[in-house]
Amino acid sequence: MTDLLASGPVAAPRGDSGRVRLFGPDLLRAALVEVLGAGRLAPAAAANEPWLPVRVDGPRVLIGPAVLPSTPGCPTCAERRRDANRPDRSGWAALCREFGDGPADIPHPLMTTVAANVVASVVADEFARLTRTGEPARTRGAVLALSLTTGLVTRHTLMADPLCPDCADLPEDTLSAAVMVRRPLSKPDPAILRIGTLDGRWEDLIESYVDPEVGVINSLAAGSPYGIPTAVARLGPPRPDDTERHGYGRTGDFRSARLTAITEALERYGSLRPLGRRTAAPAPHDEVAARAVDPRDLGLYPDDWYDQPGFPFARFDPRRPLAWVWGYSFRRAEPVLVPESYAYYGARSRAQEPALAYECSNGCALGGCLEEAILHGLLEIAERDAFLMTWYARLPAPRLDLASARDRHIPVLAEMVRLRWGYEVSAYSTTLEQRVPAVLVLAVDAHHRPGVPLHACSAAAHPEPERALLAALTDAASGIGGRMERFDADRAARMVADPDEVREMPDHALLGGHPDTAGRFSFLDTDGPPALTLSDLAAQADWPRHHDLGDDLAELVGRYLDTGLDVIAVDTTTPEQRAGGFAGAKVIVPGTLPMTFGHRFRRTHGIPRLATVPRLLGHRSTDLPSENVNPHPHPFP
């Protein structure tokens, strides 16, 4: 923040390159002409010269971003970012439709002669930085906002909008771009699954991404209302109906919670729609079948569901054109086409074909490289597949001995939940045939208090069981207090009576908290002695440690390939993620149970593993009949 009223006079820039384009009153135009010369002000600039937009916007003057030849990041990018961050977006749009932007040359009550001269000095200084060597221009990739009431200027970092109609130039989505080749990926420590850490990047990430005006992330907030440091990074102003699209961090300290929230928000941002490449023209499956994933292998719905009133998904017709994106199949060791509506879960426009099935952030991840993102996306698939398999097949998962943990944070967290909230915590191994350690944490109200959720669940998966358990316990401990405050027993009762009332993500946890659902959890042993120590679970998983992340990924992918499944990864990296040294991925494993929210959107049909896995794990002598699949909505939070 700079005090511009303290600035001295600025010399006019030399040379003839560059223009200023003004959207403001005549008084400011006159001041700019006096400093820059009339020839510098023009309605447009040549394609090969820089120009600087200056716009009066209420009580402020916005300067920049500088428009440089062949460089993304322009005033339209800034307006699109500002529009996404407006808390009054709908009202502002209505005003613009009714009145337009308004004439730019009418007098402005705050634009006095003194103010106009101050603005002209700032613009001249910035213009000089742009058009000659020396001090770097502050409007390169940024907007300066000068307050007409205080004389202060703030700088707002701008990343180019990859969908900007004026300056975006995304590469095409091609088969060759989806090819993956093994490369060295050394890690700082064999015990971690990252090629680096975010230590020391706090200021850089805040500067690059978080800004209420033009930031990819609108705001970052943190607190500890329920005893666990928790942060939220919002992709736009907070609204009560879109909490699921933001990034959250729940960890043992505030700094890591904030960093986790930022990276999760960036992951969400890149997972909604294609922002890294221009997708190809739609094509029927029949025409691309040799190179494409068959949507029927991903879990669709019984045919009669599509005739239900208001059912939002379309029947798959192999003759109807679909939008596709390129991904990489590890089983085939080559690129494959994936339906775009499976790779990206954002709302589809009317111009696009309807989605074939419900999708969410399941399998989406962000990493320091593509391989790292794929690894963590696949671990999320393992977590959700294990949870849903345990629920729908009602598997008698072995109870874990929390006291056996070497990391003493684990029993301490469980005890904190008991003492602070009155819930007894038990944990279960939901590990499936790939032997990827997965856990389910179940917290039960020990006092059966009225008006309080009876159950709360969480889950996690990680090659090291204690890491998975600590993550699941942290999620449970941070969420119970909020669920107690928001618990609506009457609404939960309606869901007990009619499962189709479970329509959105929070509804699943709400229903699971109703006391009448107690019998639905009876397949989990909450009273007997623990059956499995954490060291025993680690021995069963037999997970090697590696110095190279590529070996970690090969180990994890190999376990799925060895059990007859494929792992498909779509590179969802956006230019904004890449600028920060990140990569994004969506991982799809046909045959695993996809996480869905809204009971009528569950995807258990056409997934043979739901019948065979209980037998493979030794829980049944025969396959699970379809009539024995748990009919109740899952309680995943």
C-alpha angles and dihedrals in degrees: 000000000000133000103230095183086069093055120109126224117298124218118238115257119260125233131038102263120114138023140225119227113203130201101182148083126308092252091063091043090056092050091050092048090052092054102033104024127248093271092065094061112076137150089238141007131225116268093248100049132075122249136187124217118217117189134176107223113180109291093354142063116223116210118191161307092212111236109222127184114270092356121120117230117081141160090275089056089052093050092048091051092046091049092052090051098047112116087203095045098139093044092048091050090051091052092049091050091050101041107011121221091309127235112306097209101059118111116274119214093222096043101094124165090261092049092047091052091049091050091047090053092051092047092047091050092049092044090052090052090053098048103043137039120263129063113034118253114252092212094062099115093348146080123229115214114200116195114223090202101050106018091233123135127207127194120225117194113228127200116199114259108242090212096048109137092213107046111008116115108175120182119245120265102248140172092243092054090057095056113115122207124188113251136171113276109175120193128214090231131016089223095066130069097218133088090221144353135247092237109133094015099095098104093041094053093046092048094047103042116014118077130128091217109045105351125130082227114046100201145349123215133173138186144143106235093151102033099270122095104250131180135184126201108196124213091209135342116327113268126176094233102051107049091126095068096061129086122254134192125195113175143130096278138029098243095056090041090056093045091049091050091051094050093045090051089052089050091051091047093057096042100062101069139350107284101152102057141019106251121227127254114282118267135184116257090238089065097049101029095121090060101030141084112245108237089214088069091058098062121270130180135272108276096245092057090073089064093058113114111263096006101156101207130083130230113254111251113181089208096055117090116254131189111246137192129196120253135165124254113208091195094053092034089222141085119282134187116251125192106259092227089062095046095048124035103195122120113281122230125240089254091062127075114259118266117262096220144358115285133179138167090298106139095010117129144160125221145165088261136008093263091054091050091050091050093054093041089055091049088055089051088052092050096050096039090052093048094048094042090052091048102042095041092037091227116193094237114197115252116242125229105236091190090063092068117117088204101075091200086081100064090035091057091048090050091048090055090050096048099039102037105018096241127136111221126213129172133205137196108240092175112152135202094296089063093230103152108247128173138195119204118204121190116193125192102248093202099045090226119189115247093023126102111259095207138030124183138194136167143194142172130209136149088248108061094210091056090052093047094047091051092049092046091049091052091048094047093049095047106044096075093053092047090052090053095046099039111133107190094186094053091045089052090055089053091051089055095042118024091193086072085074096092109147140034098268091050092069094060091041093055091045089057095060113105091228089068093064092103091055090068095047093106087070114078108230098164109043126083118281112273101200136039120215091244089054090052090049090051091051091051091047093196116182123216119234137194091214123062090214088065090051090052093046090051093051096042090045092058090058094045090049090057093053099262133120128227115214122188127193117198103229096171113149126205089250092055092045091051088061094048094259136125130201132211141181113210122202125186110187109220097032120108110261119221111245134175120213114051095237089058097055113133108215097121119102095012107120094189090072087068099038106040096069088057094044090053091052097249094117137024092219137032118283109262114232091240089061094057109117105262095198125099112263117250098224108143 
